[in-house]
Each structure stands twice: as C-alpha cells, then as structure tokens.
Amino acid sequence: MQFQENQTTKTENNLPLAEKELDEMKTTEIGKSEPITQVQKDSIITAEDLPDPRFIGFALVILTAFLFVAAIYYGIINP
C-alpha cells in the first residue's frame, strides 16, 4: 500500500507532442532563423523545372484515351 501512496502524476509534462512543439516554436526568437542551405534550395520546384504545359496536356489526353479504351475492353463501359 505504501507504493501506491508514493505514486504521483505530473500533468504538466503530459502535453501532446503538437502542443509541446508549438510551445517550443513560440519561445524561439523570430530573428534567429537560420539561412536556407544549398540542399533546401535544390529541393524547391520552380516553374522552369516543370515540363512544357503543352506536353502535360498532350500526356493527359493520351492517358485519358488509353483508360477509355481499357474500360471498353474490360466491359466497364458498354458502348
């Protein structure tokens, strides 16, 4: 019985992980942010990295046509 009497629970340390992270972000100062590293710069996708919009449109038309023919072949669509 003495063991149960010595047990105490701390509720202030049982916060969910998201709340702990929010509290830590609030306590850090905004002016002390780190500069973007080269790896982070390389992982950003810009408009120049994407293929030509005409190619994307053509690929979507071809994919749609292929799926339509496959649906007719497998009997999903009955013409």
N, C-alpha and C positions, 0 to 999 in steps of 0.2 A: 504493500500500500504506500509505502514511503516513496517509491519510484514514481508513482502516478502524481503524487503531490509535487514533486520537483519538476515535472514537465511544464514548460511554459511555451507558448507560441508567440512568435513575433509577426504581427500582421503588417508592419511597415515594410518588411523585406519580402513579402509575398506578392508584390505587384506583378501584373502580367508583363511579359517581355516588351510589348509595344509601349506600355506606359513608361517603363524604365528607359527605353531608347529615347522617347520624347523628352523626358526629364533631362537626359544627358545632352540632347541637342539644344535644349533651352539654356543650359548652363554654359555651353561653349560660346565664346565671343564670335560675333559675325566677322570682324575684321581680321581674324586669324585663320582665314581659309587658305588652303594650300593651292598652288598653281596647278594647272592641268598638265599632266605628264604626257610624254610622247605616245604612250600606249593608249591613253584616253583620246588623244587627238586622232590617232589612226582608226579608232573604232567608230568614229562618227560618220554616218552615211549622209552625204550631201547629194544635191540634185545631179551633179556631174557624175557621181558614181553609179547612178541608175541607168538602165538601158533606155534607148530611144522610145518615146511614148508610142510611136507607130509600131514598133516591134512588139511592145506589150499588147497593144490592141489586136495585132495580127495573131499573136500566140493565143490570146483568149478566144478569138473566132475559131481557130483550128481546134482548140481543146473542146469548145462547145460542140462543134460539128462531130468530133470523134465520140464524145459522150452521147450525142443524139443517135448516131449510127449504132453504138454499142447497146443503147436502150432498146432500139428497134430489134436488133439481133437477139437479145436475151428476152424479148417479149414484154418488157416493162411498158413500152409504148406500142399500141396496136394501131398501125396506120389505116 
